[in-house]
Amino acid sequence: MTIDDYRNYCLSLGDDVEERMPLKVFRYGSEVLVFYVCGHMLFFIKTTNR
């Protein structure tokens, strides 16, 4: 699966799902996409291969 496949799947779970990149303050945090359900972190994915 690709990152887009994971993203589309997570966003298809319902209207309460949102995506954010809240870890940008950390060294490699800008590479981490986080999905939230009802305000709670559910799923993390690294967006680059470093």
Buried (B, 14 or more C-beta within 10 A) or exposed (E): EEEEEBBEEBEEEEEEBEEEEEBEEEEEEEBBBBBBBEEEEEBEBEEEEE
